[in-house]
């Protein structure tokens, strides 16, 4: 038989509803399985609306089977002393398990033997456990704040008014949050009347549907999405992407109906990003765009009411949104009365970080750094410097003060209004990019210079004052900044050296500001991020490790190196040379002092002479290929040395007593090692 659990509440926090539902269902289902009420075939279906958390679990037994409970104790080696008597650790375990030494058994996990105690446990009824299972699941919900209601001492995220616990057609007796279980619920607050009796779990969703409630979060979301798409098509329009808003609206309604609202076209003079944000964020409306992506003066409303004549709903929403749009227009007009450049002084009153100065000081550093980057790129350094200097000026505008999400976007509009160069204006907006995984990159060298300056200044500054991300803590978004730098360099691509960029960024800080080492820790941090980025892109781990072992600071060349190593791996000589390279590396680690260049006069064996001759042939070839960034050709040339390498190790002893000969052979291996690792550390391959 199936089990239904429903907790009926007042309106739950919409942004948390999906997480609350998933957590509740997971905890209850896990507990039913752990306590042997569920079978391997059992499934769990969660339900969530603004006024209820519910779930149905299939194939639940009324009584647990009798079970053998096994409790693991200390290892045998630490559980008894030399005389075979229990140690204090084992005595403590026996007390906690309520057993004696004679009742203990020994089991092995393949590594060590452990004491265990096994006891038979009679199966108990579902009624004895279900209420506690539900209570414990509620305690595990991701709730930041709880509340009390009425004169009750019980606490939950919202007041609770009803509880259903059904097993088949039978009400499972029990109490949760002071409510006794039953088999009745309520439908839609306005479109349904009276209690709804749930005869069995299978009828739950159907009975609620009749009460004008779509109980499934996923089904309700799909219904809203379909209605939105249909209305947009009717108007020859398209929706602005907003998955987060769709989830939030799904959590606000139980019986969604979509209506079309409208506002005065005069408001379209305001940048559409402002209007879209105020409609989505403040009113939960879905703005409509034309086929060219331009905002229309129409929007879609997801209502919780189905009525024959929706004019009052539509009119009411139009009246509500109008003051919001008026505010946006007011902010926009006020902001344009003052140029971005004239706002820079105000940035001096905005603290960036108490150890790194004001936002104005940061803007001055960005200006200098962007200019240097532009020079390295052969771009217009004056435009790059101007863009970086103005990049943060919109932070002190009224519009960004109201909607921080518009920083950069508004800066571009205001820069164009001020008559700034188009490239400068575009860079002011895009210097924040990429903001998240998959986000677009800044376009053009001016924008890239400003974006790199912004991220490198933050990385160098916070590393320089010891504010390095640890664990899951990254309050200054440095992981995101590092990934942004790497993506800009690699995907644009830009012929810039990461080490030189970090040095330029550090040089922008006043003496004494940066008190911690920056370059090496920051490079380590960047390469860790690059390692993850490349693995996520589907590159094999050993190939990634081989390339990054050389710490290549020309990030734009990393893809070519990866491709070359991947192609090298397909050659029959690859793994043998990788193993030889690893062997050579281990030999050279033990060598002392500076190794000499190999002297032909000290080459005694035919095998070492042959290897020397082969190195003389391939070294200039490899050097030219590497200089031309033809990494695949370089590795292909190296593959030809396999026969000489194999013959060398078969016939030549390196560590002979003659110190001159030994040093010469080590020098020969060092020359070979340098060639083998010219593109990547091939010893990492096949690992």
C-alpha positions in Angstrom: 0.0 0.0 0.0 1.0 3.6 -0.5 1.5 6.4 2.0 0.4 10.0 1.7 1.7 12.7 3.9 0.5 16.3 3.6 1.4 19.2 5.9 -1.0 22.1 5.1 0.3 25.6 6.0 0.0 29.3 5.4 1.8 30.6 2.4 5.4 29.3 2.4 8.4 31.4 1.3 8.2 31.2 -2.5 12.0 31.3 -3.1 12.4 28.3 -0.7 9.4 26.2 -1.7 11.2 23.9 -4.2 14.1 23.3 -1.8 11.8 22.7 1.1 9.8 20.1 -0.9 12.8 18.3 -2.2 14.4 18.1 1.3 11.1 17.0 3.0 10.5 14.2 0.4 14.1 13.0 0.6 14.3 12.9 4.4 10.9 11.0 4.7 11.7 8.6 1.9 15.2 7.9 3.3 13.8 7.2 6.8 11.1 4.9 5.5 13.8 2.9 3.6 16.2 2.9 6.6 13.5 1.6 8.9 12.5 -1.1 6.5 9.0 0.1 5.8 9.8 0.7 2.1 10.8 -1.9 -0.4 13.5 -1.7 -3.1 10.6 -1.0 -5.6 9.2 1.9 -3.6 9.1 5.4 -5.2 8.5 8.8 -3.8 6.5 11.6 -5.5 6.8 15.1 -3.9 4.1 17.7 -4.1 4.4 21.4 -3.2 2.1 24.4 -3.4 2.2 27.7 -1.6 0.1 26.2 1.1 1.3 22.6 1.4 4.2 20.2 1.5 3.2 16.6 0.6 4.5 13.4 -0.8 3.3 9.9 -1.8 5.5 6.9 -1.3 4.6 3.6 -2.9 4.8 0.1 -1.6 5.0 0.7 2.2 4.4 -2.2 4.6 2.2 -1.8 7.7 4.8 -3.6 9.9 8.5 -3.8 9.7 10.0 -7.3 9.2 11.9 -8.8 12.1 15.6 -7.7 11.7 19.0 -8.4 12.9 20.7 -5.2 14.0 24.4 -5.1 13.8 26.5 -2.5 15.8 30.1 -2.2 15.0 32.6 -1.7 17.8 36.4 -1.2 18.2 39.0 -3.2 16.2 40.0 -6.5 17.8 43.6 -5.2 17.9 42.6 -2.3 20.2 39.6 -4.0 21.9 41.6 -6.5 24.0 44.9 -6.2 25.8 47.8 -8.6 25.8 46.1 -10.9 28.3 42.9 -11.0 26.1 40.9 -8.8 28.5 38.6 -6.0 27.2 40.2 -2.6 27.0 38.4 0.5 28.3 37.4 1.3 24.7 35.7 -2.1 24.3 34.1 -1.8 27.8 32.5 1.5 26.8 31.2 -0.1 23.6 29.7 -3.0 25.5 28.0 -0.7 28.0 26.5 1.4 25.2 25.3 -1.7 23.3 24.0 -3.4 26.5 26.0 -6.6 25.9 28.7 -8.8 27.4 32.1 -9.8 26.1 30.8 -13.3 25.5 28.0 -12.1 23.2 30.4 -10.2 21.0 31.3 -11.5 17.5 34.3 -10.8 15.3 34.0 -9.8 11.6 36.6 -8.8 9.0 36.2 -6.0 6.5 39.2 -7.3 4.5 41.6 -5.0 6.3 41.1 -5.6 10.0 38.9 -7.6 12.4 36.2 -5.7 14.4 34.0 -6.6 17.3 30.3 -6.4 16.5 27.1 -7.1 18.5 24.1 -8.5 16.7 20.7 -8.4 18.2 17.2 -9.4 16.9 14.7 -6.6 16.6 11.1 -7.4 16.3 9.3 -5.5 13.6 7.1 -2.6 14.7 4.0 -1.0 13.2 4.1 2.1 10.9 1.9 3.9 13.4 4.6 3.8 16.0 7.1 5.6 13.7 5.5 7.7 11.0 4.8 10.8 13.0 8.4 10.8 14.3 9.7 10.3 10.8 7.7 13.3 9.6 8.8 15.4 12.6 12.5 14.6 12.1 12.2 15.4 8.4 10.7 18.8 9.2 13.6 19.6 11.6 16.1 18.9 8.8 14.5 21.4 6.4 16.7 24.3 5.2 14.9 26.9 7.2 16.7 30.1 8.4 14.0 31.5 10.6 11.0 29.8 12.4 7.9 31.3 14.0 5.3 30.4 16.6 1.6 30.9 16.0 -1.4 31.3 18.3 -0.7 30.0 21.8 1.3 27.1 20.5 4.9 26.4 21.5 5.5 24.6 18.2 7.8 26.3 15.6 7.9 26.1 11.8 8.6 28.5 8.9 4.9 29.3 8.7 1.8 28.4 10.8 0.6 24.9 10.2 -3.2 24.1 10.0 -3.6 20.5 8.8 -1.9 17.1 8.7 -2.7 14.0 6.6 -1.0 10.7 7.2 -2.6 7.9 5.2 -1.6 4.3 4.6 -3.9 3.0 2.0 -7.3 4.0 3.1 -6.3 4.0 6.8 -5.4 7.2 8.7 -2.1 6.6 10.5 -2.6 7.9 14.0 0.0 10.4 15.2 0.7 14.1 15.9 3.1 16.5 14.2 3.6 20.1 15.3 0.6 19.7 17.6 -1.8 18.6 14.9 -3.5 15.2 14.9 -3.5 13.3 11.5 -6.6 13.0 9.5 -7.7 12.5 5.9 -9.0 15.9 4.9 -7.5 18.9 3.2 -8.5 22.2 1.6 -8.4 23.2 -2.1 -7.9 26.7 -3.6 -8.4 29.5 -1.1 -11.0 31.2 -3.3 -12.0 28.8 -6.1 -12.8 25.8 -3.9 -15.3 25.4 -1.0 -15.3 23.0 1.9 -13.0 20.2 3.0 -11.7 17.7 0.5 -11.7 14.1 1.8 -8.7 12.0 0.5 -9.8 8.4 0.5 -6.4 7.0 -0.5 -3.0 8.3 -1.6 -3.6 7.5 -5.2 -6.5 10.0 -5.3 -4.5 12.9 -3.8 -3.5 14.8 -7.0 -6.8 14.2 -8.7 -8.9 15.4 -5.7 -6.8 18.5 -5.4 -7.2 19.2 -9.1 -10.9 19.2 -8.6 -10.3 21.7 -5.8 -8.5 24.0 -8.3 -5.0 23.1 -7.0 -2.2 21.6 -9.2 -0.4 19.8 -6.4 2.8 18.9 -8.4 5.3 21.7 -8.5 6.7 20.4 -11.8 3.3 20.1 -13.4 2.3 23.5 -12.3 5.5 25.0 -13.6 5.0 23.3 -16.9 1.5 24.6 -17.1 2.6 28.2 -16.5 5.4 27.9 -19.1 3.0 26.5 -21.7 0.5 29.3 -21.0 3.2 32.0 -21.2 4.4 30.6 -24.5 1.0 30.5 -25.9 0.1 34.0 -24.9 3.4 35.3 -26.3 2.8 33.6 -29.6 -0.7 35.1 -29.8 0.9 38.6 -29.5 3.7 37.8 -32.0 6.1 38.3 -29.2 8.7 36.3 -27.2 9.5 36.0 -23.5 12.6 37.4 -21.8 14.4 34.3 -20.3 13.7 34.1 -16.6 13.9 30.6 -15.1 14.3 31.9 -11.6 11.1 34.0 -11.9 9.2 31.0 -13.3 10.2 28.9 -10.2 9.2 31.8 -7.9 5.8 32.3 -9.6 5.2 28.6 -9.5 5.6 28.8 -5.8 3.1 31.7 -5.5 0.1 30.2 -7.2 -1.9 27.0 -6.9 -4.2 27.4 -10.0 -2.2 29.5 -12.5 -3.9 31.5 -15.2 -2.0 33.9 -17.5 -3.4 37.3 -18.5 -2.0 40.1 -20.6 -1.2 43.5 -19.1 -0.2 46.8 -20.7 1.5 50.0 -19.7 1.9 53.4 -21.4 4.4 53.3 -24.3 6.0 56.5 -23.1 7.9 54.5 -20.5 9.8 52.7 -23.3 12.1 55.7 -23.5 13.7 54.3 -20.3 16.4 51.6 -21.0 14.6 48.3 -21.3 16.8 46.6 -18.8 15.5 48.9 -16.1 11.9 48.2 -17.0 12.4 44.5 -17.3 14.1 44.3 -14.0 11.4 46.3 -12.1 8.6 44.2 -13.7 10.3 40.9 -12.9 11.8 41.7 -9.6 9.2 43.8 -8.0 6.0 42.7 -9.6 6.7 39.1 -10.8 5.5 39.9 -14.3 6.9 38.4 -17.5 8.0 41.2 -20.0 7.4 40.7 -23.7 9.9 41.4 -26.4 9.4 41.7 -30.2 11.3 39.5 -32.6 14.2 41.9 -32.6 14.5 41.7 -28.8 13.0 45.1 -28.1 10.7 45.5 -25.1 7.0 45.9 -25.8 4.6 47.8 -23.6 2.9 44.6 -22.8 3.6 42.0 -20.1 2.2 38.7 -18.8 0.6 38.2 -15.4 0.5 34.8 -13.7 -2.6 35.0 -11.6 -3.9 32.6 -8.9 -7.5 33.4 -10.0 -9.6 32.1 -12.9 -12.4 34.5 -13.7 -14.7 35.0 -16.7 -13.9 38.7 -17.0 -10.3 39.5 -15.9 -10.5 43.2 -16.5 -10.2 44.0 -12.8 -7.1 41.8 -12.4 -5.5 43.2 -15.4 -6.4 46.8 -14.5 -5.2 46.4 -10.9 -1.8 45.0 -12.1 -1.4 47.9 -14.5 -2.1 50.4 -11.7 0.5 48.7 -9.5 3.2 48.6 -12.1 2.8 52.2 -13.2 4.4 53.8 -10.1 7.4 51.4 -10.5 7.9 52.4 -14.1 7.6 56.1 -13.1 10.3 55.6 -10.5 12.6 54.0 -13.1 12.0 56.9 -15.5 12.7 59.5 -12.7 16.0 57.8 -11.7 17.0 57.6 -15.4 16.3 61.3 -16.1 18.0 62.4 -12.8 21.1 60.4 -13.4 21.6 61.8 -16.9 21.8 65.3 -15.5 25.3 64.4 -14.1 28.1 62.9 -16.3 29.8 59.7 -15.3 33.2 61.5 -15.2 31.9 64.0 -12.7 30.8 61.3 -10.4 34.3 59.9 -9.9 35.0 62.1 -6.8 32.0 60.5 -5.0 33.8 57.1 -5.4 36.3 58.4 -2.9 33.7 58.1 -0.2 32.9 54.5 -1.1 35.1 52.0 0.7 36.2 49.1 -1.5 38.0 47.3 1.4 39.5 48.8 4.5 42.9 47.6 3.5 42.7 48.2 -0.2 41.3 51.8 -0.1 38.3 53.4 -1.8 36.6 52.6 -5.0 38.1 55.8 -6.5 41.6 54.5 -5.7 40.6 51.2 -7.3 39.4 53.0 -10.4 42.8 54.7 -10.7 44.5 51.4 -10.4 42.2 49.9 -13.1 43.0 52.9 -15.4 46.7 52.3 -15.1 46.5 48.5 -15.5 44.1 48.6 -18.4 46.4 51.0 -20.2 49.3 48.5 -19.7 47.2 45.6 -21.0 46.1 47.5 -24.0 49.7 48.4 -24.9 50.6 44.6 -24.7 47.7 43.9 -27.1 48.5 46.7 -29.5 45.2 48.4 -28.8 44.3 52.0 -28.1 45.6 52.5 -24.6 43.8 55.8 -24.1 40.4 54.2 -24.8 41.2 51.3 -22.5 42.3 53.6 -19.7 39.2 55.8 -20.1 36.9 52.7 -20.0 38.5 51.4 -16.8 38.4 54.8 -15.1 34.7 55.2 -15.8 33.8 51.5 -15.2 32.7 51.9 -11.5 31.2 55.4 -11.8 27.6 54.2 -12.2 27.8 52.7 -8.7 26.9 56.1 -7.3 23.9 56.6 -9.6 20.3 56.5 -8.4 19.3 53.7 -10.8 22.1 51.4 -9.7 21.4 52.3 -6.1 17.9 51.0 -6.6 18.9 48.1 -8.8 22.5 46.9 -8.1 22.0 44.3 -10.8 22.2 47.1 -13.4 25.7 48.1 -12.6 27.7 48.3 -15.8 24.5 48.2 -17.9 23.6 51.7 -16.8 27.1 52.8 -17.0 27.0 52.1 -20.8 23.8 54.1 -21.3 25.2 57.0 -19.4 28.5 56.9 -21.1 26.9 57.1 -24.5 24.7 59.9 -23.3 27.8 61.7 -22.2 29.3 61.4 -25.7 32.0 58.8 -24.8 33.4 56.6 -27.5 31.3 53.5 -28.3 34.1 51.2 -27.4 34.5 52.9 -24.0 30.8 52.6 -23.3 30.7 48.9 -24.3 33.7 48.2 -22.1 32.0 49.9 -19.1 29.2 47.4 -19.4 31.1 44.3 -20.3 34.1 44.7 -17.9 32.1 42.6 -15.4 31.9 39.7 -17.8 32.0 36.7 -17.6 29.8 36.9 -14.5 29.1 33.2 -14.3 29.8 29.9 -16.0 28.8 30.1 -19.6 28.4 33.9 -19.6 29.5 35.8 -22.7 33.0 37.2 -22.8 33.8 40.9 -23.3 34.3 41.6 -27.0 37.2 43.5 -28.4 40.6 44.4 -27.0 39.4 47.6 -25.2 36.7 45.6 -23.3 39.0 42.7 -22.6 41.6 45.1 -21.2 39.1 46.6 -18.8 37.7 43.3 -17.8 41.1 41.8 -17.1 42.2 44.8 -15.1 39.1 44.6 -13.0 39.6 40.9 -12.1 43.4 40.9 -11.8 43.3 43.9 -9.5 40.8 42.1 -7.2 42.8 38.9 -7.3 46.2 40.5 -6.6 44.7 42.8 -3.9 43.0 40.2 -1.9 45.8 37.7 -2.2 48.2 40.5 -1.1 46.2 41.1 2.1 45.8 37.4 2.9 42.1 37.1 1.9 42.5 33.8 0.0 39.4 31.6 -0.5 39.3 28.6 1.8 36.9 25.6 1.5 33.5 26.9 0.3 34.2 30.4 1.5 34.9 33.0 -1.2 33.3 36.2 0.0 35.0 38.4 -2.6 34.2 36.1 -5.6 37.9 35.4 -6.4 37.2 32.0 -7.9 34.8 33.6 -10.3 37.3 36.3 -11.1 40.1 33.8 -11.8 37.9 31.8 -14.1 37.0 35.0 -15.9 40.6 35.8 -16.5 41.4 32.3 -17.7 38.4 32.3 -20.1 39.2 35.7 -21.5 42.8 34.7 -22.2 42.0 31.3 -23.6 38.8 31.7 -25.5 39.3 35.2 -27.0 42.2 34.3 -27.4 44.7 36.9 -26.2 48.6 36.6 -26.5 49.3 37.7 -23.0 51.5 36.2 -20.3 49.6 35.6 -17.1 52.7 36.1 -14.9 53.4 39.5 -16.5 49.7 40.5 -16.0 49.9 39.6 -12.3 53.1 41.6 -11.9 51.5 44.6 -13.6 48.5 44.3 -11.3 50.6 44.2 -8.2 52.6 47.3 -9.3 49.4 49.3 -9.2 49.1 49.2 -5.4 50.9 51.7 -3.2 53.9 50.5 -1.2 53.1 48.6 1.9 49.5 47.8 0.9 50.2 44.2 -0.1 51.8 42.5 2.8 51.6 38.9 1.6 53.3 37.1 -1.3 51.1 37.2 -4.4 52.7 35.8 -7.6 53.2 32.1 -6.8 50.1 31.6 -4.5 48.0 33.3 -7.2 49.5 31.3 -10.0 48.8 28.1 -8.0 45.2 29.3 -7.5 44.8 30.1 -11.2 46.2 26.8 -12.3 43.9 24.9 -10.0 40.9 26.8 -11.5 42.3 26.1 -15.0 42.6 22.4 -14.2 38.9 22.2 -13.3 37.9 24.3 -16.3 39.7 22.0 -18.7 38.4 18.8 -17.1 34.9 20.2 -17.2 35.4 20.8 -20.9 36.1 17.1 -21.4 39.9 16.9 -21.6 41.4 13.7 -20.2 43.0 14.1 -16.7 46.4 12.8 -17.7 46.6 15.1 -20.7 45.6 18.1 -18.5 48.2 17.2 -15.9 50.9 16.8 -18.5 50.3 20.3 -19.9 49.8 22.1 -16.6 52.8 20.5 -15.0 54.9 22.9 -17.1 52.9 25.9 -15.6 52.3 27.5 -19.0 51.6 31.2 -18.4 50.5 31.8 -22.0 47.0 30.5 -21.4 45.9 31.2 -25.0 48.3 28.4 -26.1 47.0 25.8 -23.6 44.3 24.4 -26.0 47.0 23.8 -28.7 49.2 22.1 -26.2 46.3 19.9 -25.1 45.5 19.0 -28.7 49.1 18.2 -29.4 49.4 15.9 -26.4 46.2 14.1 -27.3 47.4 13.5 -30.8 50.8 12.3 -29.4 49.0 9.8 -27.2 47.7 8.1 -30.3 51.2 7.3 -31.5 52.6 3.8 -30.8 55.7 5.3 -29.2 53.8 7.5 -26.7 53.5 5.4 -23.6 57.0 4.0 -23.8 58.4 7.5 -24.1 56.2 8.6 -21.2 57.6 5.8 -19.0 61.2 6.6 -20.1 60.6 10.3 -19.3 59.4 9.4 -15.8 62.5 7.2 -15.3 64.8 9.9 -16.5 63.1 12.4 -14.2 63.6 10.1 -11.2 67.3 9.7 -12.1 67.9 13.4 -12.5 66.2 14.1 -9.1 69.1 12.3 -7.4 71.8 14.1 -9.4 73.8 16.7 -7.5 75.0 20.1 -8.8 74.7 21.6 -12.2 74.8 19.0 -14.9 77.2 19.6 -17.9 76.3 19.6 -21.5 77.2 16.2 -22.9 80.7 16.0 -24.3 81.0 13.7 -27.3 84.6 12.8 -26.2 83.2 11.1 -23.1 80.6 9.0 -24.9 81.9 5.5 -24.6 79.1 3.2 -25.6 77.5 2.9 -29.0 74.0 3.3 -27.4 74.9 6.6 -25.8 76.5 7.9 -29.0 73.4 7.0 -31.0 71.2 8.8 -28.5 73.4 11.9 -28.5 73.3 11.9 -32.3 69.5 11.6 -32.4 69.2 14.5 -29.9 71.4 16.6 -32.1 69.1 16.0 -35.0 65.7 16.5 -33.2 66.6 19.4 -30.9 66.6 22.1 -33.5 63.5 20.6 -35.1 61.6 20.6 -31.8 62.9 24.1 -31.0 61.6 25.5 -34.3 58.2 23.8 -33.9 57.8 25.0 -30.3 58.7 28.6 -31.4 56.1 28.4 -34.1 53.5 27.0 -31.7 53.4 23.8 -33.8 53.2 21.6 -30.7 51.8 18.5 -32.4 54.7 18.5 -34.9 57.2 18.9 -32.0 55.8 15.9 -30.2 55.7 13.9 -33.4 59.4 14.6 -33.9 60.2 13.5 -30.4 58.5 10.2 -31.0 61.3 9.3 -33.4 63.8 9.0 -30.4 62.1 6.0 -28.9 64.5 3.3 -30.4 67.6 5.2 -29.2 66.1 5.7 -25.7 65.2 2.0 -25.4 68.6 1.0 -26.6 70.3 3.4 -24.1 68.6 2.0 -21.1 69.2 -1.6 -22.3 73.0 -1.1 -22.8 74.2 1.9 -20.7 74.7 2.1 -17.0 74.4 5.7 -15.9 75.7 5.7 -12.3 79.2 4.4 -13.1 82.2 5.0 -10.8 84.0 7.3 -13.2 82.6 10.7 -12.1 83.3 12.4 -15.4 81.5 9.7 -17.4 78.6 9.6 -14.9 78.2 13.4 -15.1 78.3 13.3 -18.9 75.6 10.6 -19.1 73.5 12.5 -16.7 74.0 15.6 -18.8 72.9 13.6 -21.9 69.7 12.5 -20.1 69.1 16.1 -19.0 69.4 17.2 -22.7 66.9 14.5 -23.6 64.6 15.3 -20.7 64.5 19.0 -21.8 63.4 18.0 -25.3 60.8 15.5 -24.1 59.2 18.1 -21.9 59.4 21.0 -24.3 55.6 20.9 -24.8 54.3 19.0 -21.8 55.5 16.7 -19.0 54.8 13.4 -20.9 55.6 11.4 -17.8 52.1 12.2 -16.6 50.5 10.4 -19.5 48.9 7.0 -19.0 48.8 7.6 -15.2 
